[in-house]
Amino acid sequence: MKSKLEKAIGDGNIVIPLYILKSFKKLKVTMDEFIFLMYLYNKQDKIDFNPEKIARDMNLDIMEVMGYISVLSDKGFLTLDVIKDNNQLSEVINLSLFYEKISMLLMEKEEVKNDKTKIIKYIEEELGRMLSSIEIETVNSWIQNEINEDLIKEGVRIAINDGVFSLKYIDRIIFDFKNRGIKTVDELKKSYEDSNKQENNIEMPELDDWNWLDDEEEYITN
């Protein structure tokens, strides 16, 4: 059953920009809180603190309006400010904190995009060929799982030293790192030391009966 706020979207008075909608999960608010926040966002910079009007617009009780205002204030999305205009004091809802949060999320996305571009370029240079779309998705999954960039490069180095130029092989190396709880190159080096193994002599997952030549041809043709 839809909530009052979800039904309010159907009235066409609330526009939710796609770039904000994509950030919904990272904002860590409930759907109703998000819709209420979007109602305020649609008012832009002219948001008089008028609980009665907001209640009418959103088909809410005044106490519900005050509840959302309080929760979103506590979560750092808005503030209630007193301004002076023509010697008259009035209270307004300030969304500066929300704009800052969205800006930070957009910056993070841009950084991730740049990191992804750099690591893909690095892998292609090391393997001496372009990555297929399937391989790029594999690299994306590493980044989404917050695999350290230097650790990815270490996985590439190990594969090349083993004479294998397959991204599937690198993926198995990185999966092995993750499975062992290794998150940085320093932790990997310590693992070598603790195991009394020579550098680059890491025990790899079972890869018996793997035809690496066919595997490369499969990637190249896809």
FENWORA-V51686 format. One record per run of one state. SS is the DSSP state (h for helix, s for strand, l for the rest). FROM is the first residue (numbers start at 1). TO is the last residue. If there is no record, write none. Layout:
BEGIN
SS/FROM/TO ; SS/FROM/TO
END
This chain:
BEGIN
l/1/3 ; h/4/9 ; l/10/17 ; h/18/21 ; l/22/23 ; h/24/27 ; l/28/30 ; h/31/42 ; l/43/47 ; s/48/48 ; l/49/50 ; h/51/58 ; l/59/61 ; h/62/74 ; l/75/78 ; s/79/85 ; l/86/87 ; s/88/94 ; l/95/95 ; h/96/127 ; l/128/132 ; h/133/144 ; l/145/148 ; h/149/161 ; l/162/166 ; h/167/179 ; l/180/184 ; h/185/194 ; l/195/211 ; h/212/221 ; l/222/222
END
